[in-house]
């Protein structure tokens, strides 16, 4: 299991949290949004989900992954 924290811009409310965490769950990863820090901590199996796919899933929800 790999854990990484990504900086994400544009998240501000509970809907944002649900959108991002739900999108990650759909691709086989789990995520925990920290609105105050503007970040998402993601747990995933590198053999099943790529970091690029994780970033794309978040960006598809309308947020910008900046790190």
C-alpha positions in Angstrom: 0.0 0.0 0.0 1.3 3.4 -1.0 0.3 6.7 0.7 0.8 10.1 -0.8 -0.5 13.6 -0.1 -1.5 15.9 -2.9 -2.1 19.6 -2.8 -5.4 20.3 -4.4 -6.9 23.8 -5.2 -10.6 24.6 -5.3 -12.0 22.5 -2.5 -14.0 24.5 0.0 -17.0 22.5 1.4 -18.5 19.1 2.2 -19.6 18.6 -1.4 -16.0 19.0 -2.5 -14.9 16.4 0.1 -17.6 13.9 -1.1 -16.7 14.5 -4.8 -13.0 13.9 -4.4 -13.3 11.0 -2.0 -16.0 9.4 -4.1 -14.0 9.7 -7.3 -11.0 8.1 -5.7 -13.1 5.2 -4.4 -14.4 4.6 -7.9 -10.9 4.0 -9.3 -9.9 1.7 -6.4 -8.1 4.2 -4.1 -9.1 5.7 -0.8 -8.7 9.3 0.1 -9.0 11.7 3.0 -9.5 15.4 2.2 -8.2 18.0 4.6 -10.0 21.2 3.6 -7.9 23.4 5.9 -4.7 22.2 4.4 -6.0 22.1 0.9 -4.8 18.5 0.5 -5.8 15.0 -0.1 -4.1 12.0 1.4 -4.5 9.0 -0.8 -3.9 5.3 -0.1 -3.6 3.0 -3.1 -2.0 -0.1 -4.5 0.5 1.0 -7.2 -0.1 -2.3 -9.0 -3.7 -1.4 -9.5 -3.9 2.4 -9.6 -1.4 4.9 -11.0 -0.6 8.3 -9.5 -1.6 9.8 -12.9 -5.0 8.1 -12.7 -5.5 9.5 -9.2 -4.7 13.0 -10.3 -7.0 12.7 -13.3 -9.9 11.5 -11.1 -9.5 14.5 -8.9 -9.1 16.9 -11.8 -12.2 15.4 -13.5 -14.2 16.6 -10.5 -13.1 20.2 -11.3 -10.2 20.7 -8.9 -6.5 21.4 -9.7 -3.8 19.1 -8.4 -0.8 21.3 -7.8 1.5 19.0 -6.0 
